[in-house]
Amino acid sequence: MKLEHAERRKWCEEISGINKSLNPSKKNKEKSILDMKPSR
């Protein structure tokens, strides 16, 4: 992505907010990818 740092940071914060609203956790705490289990 060829964005200035401030633009990239704002974009990432917006995407993160969307993801949190779509996938709320019980404690509003982000999970580590290492803690996730495969869904098969």
PyMOL commands that place a pseudoatom at each C-alpha (Angstrom):
pseudoatom trace, name=CA, resn=MET, resi=1, chain=A, elem=C, hetatm=0, pos=[0.000, 0.000, 0.000]
pseudoatom trace, name=CA, resn=LYS, resi=2, chain=A, elem=C, hetatm=0, pos=[1.420, 3.318, -1.011]
pseudoatom trace, name=CA, resn=LEU, resi=3, chain=A, elem=C, hetatm=0, pos=[-0.127, 5.510, 1.662]
pseudoatom trace, name=CA, resn=GLU, resi=4, chain=A, elem=C, hetatm=0, pos=[1.393, 8.048, 3.986]
pseudoatom trace, name=CA, resn=HIS, resi=5, chain=A, elem=C, hetatm=0, pos=[1.847, 6.704, 7.505]
pseudoatom trace, name=CA, resn=ALA, resi=6, chain=A, elem=C, hetatm=0, pos=[-1.010, 8.783, 8.947]
pseudoatom trace, name=CA, resn=GLU, resi=7, chain=A, elem=C, hetatm=0, pos=[-3.382, 7.695, 6.162]
pseudoatom trace, name=CA, resn=ARG, resi=8, chain=A, elem=C, hetatm=0, pos=[-2.430, 4.039, 6.541]
pseudoatom trace, name=CA, resn=ARG, resi=9, chain=A, elem=C, hetatm=0, pos=[-2.867, 4.225, 10.332]
pseudoatom trace, name=CA, resn=LYS, resi=10, chain=A, elem=C, hetatm=0, pos=[-6.329, 5.825, 9.974]
pseudoatom trace, name=CA, resn=TRP, resi=11, chain=A, elem=C, hetatm=0, pos=[-7.359, 3.222, 7.388]
pseudoatom trace, name=CA, resn=CYS, resi=12, chain=A, elem=C, hetatm=0, pos=[-6.205, 0.367, 9.642]
pseudoatom trace, name=CA, resn=GLU, resi=13, chain=A, elem=C, hetatm=0, pos=[-8.066, 1.815, 12.642]
pseudoatom trace, name=CA, resn=GLU, resi=14, chain=A, elem=C, hetatm=0, pos=[-11.275, 2.058, 10.596]
pseudoatom trace, name=CA, resn=ILE, resi=15, chain=A, elem=C, hetatm=0, pos=[-10.959, -1.523, 9.344]
pseudoatom trace, name=CA, resn=SER, resi=16, chain=A, elem=C, hetatm=0, pos=[-10.190, -2.720, 12.875]
pseudoatom trace, name=CA, resn=GLY, resi=17, chain=A, elem=C, hetatm=0, pos=[-13.335, -0.999, 14.179]
pseudoatom trace, name=CA, resn=ILE, resi=18, chain=A, elem=C, hetatm=0, pos=[-15.444, -2.646, 11.473]
pseudoatom trace, name=CA, resn=ASN, resi=19, chain=A, elem=C, hetatm=0, pos=[-13.955, -6.053, 12.272]
pseudoatom trace, name=CA, resn=LYS, resi=20, chain=A, elem=C, hetatm=0, pos=[-14.578, -5.602, 16.001]
pseudoatom trace, name=CA, resn=SER, resi=21, chain=A, elem=C, hetatm=0, pos=[-18.210, -4.660, 15.392]
pseudoatom trace, name=CA, resn=LEU, resi=22, chain=A, elem=C, hetatm=0, pos=[-18.724, -7.697, 13.130]
pseudoatom trace, name=CA, resn=ASN, resi=23, chain=A, elem=C, hetatm=0, pos=[-16.915, -10.110, 15.467]
pseudoatom trace, name=CA, resn=PRO, resi=24, chain=A, elem=C, hetatm=0, pos=[-17.368, -8.881, 19.032]
pseudoatom trace, name=CA, resn=SER, resi=25, chain=A, elem=C, hetatm=0, pos=[-15.589, -10.929, 21.662]
pseudoatom trace, name=CA, resn=LYS, resi=26, chain=A, elem=C, hetatm=0, pos=[-16.866, -11.611, 25.153]
pseudoatom trace, name=CA, resn=LYS, resi=27, chain=A, elem=C, hetatm=0, pos=[-14.329, -9.292, 26.780]
pseudoatom trace, name=CA, resn=ASN, resi=28, chain=A, elem=C, hetatm=0, pos=[-13.676, -6.998, 23.772]
pseudoatom trace, name=CA, resn=LYS, resi=29, chain=A, elem=C, hetatm=0, pos=[-10.179, -8.406, 23.808]
pseudoatom trace, name=CA, resn=GLU, resi=30, chain=A, elem=C, hetatm=0, pos=[-8.421, -9.298, 20.604]
pseudoatom trace, name=CA, resn=LYS, resi=31, chain=A, elem=C, hetatm=0, pos=[-7.361, -12.905, 20.301]
pseudoatom trace, name=CA, resn=SER, resi=32, chain=A, elem=C, hetatm=0, pos=[-3.954, -13.940, 19.193]
pseudoatom trace, name=CA, resn=ILE, resi=33, chain=A, elem=C, hetatm=0, pos=[-3.892, -15.982, 15.995]
pseudoatom trace, name=CA, resn=LEU, resi=34, chain=A, elem=C, hetatm=0, pos=[-1.976, -18.566, 18.029]
pseudoatom trace, name=CA, resn=ASP, resi=35, chain=A, elem=C, hetatm=0, pos=[-4.998, -18.993, 20.350]
pseudoatom trace, name=CA, resn=MET, resi=36, chain=A, elem=C, hetatm=0, pos=[-7.463, -19.650, 17.529]
pseudoatom trace, name=CA, resn=LYS, resi=37, chain=A, elem=C, hetatm=0, pos=[-8.539, -23.173, 16.629]
pseudoatom trace, name=CA, resn=PRO, resi=38, chain=A, elem=C, hetatm=0, pos=[-9.276, -24.314, 13.072]
pseudoatom trace, name=CA, resn=SER, resi=39, chain=A, elem=C, hetatm=0, pos=[-12.987, -24.539, 12.246]
pseudoatom trace, name=CA, resn=ARG, resi=40, chain=A, elem=C, hetatm=0, pos=[-13.368, -27.839, 10.431]
for i in range(1, 40): cmd.bond("trace and resi %d" % i, "trace and resi %d" % (i + 1))
show_as sticks, trace
zoom trace
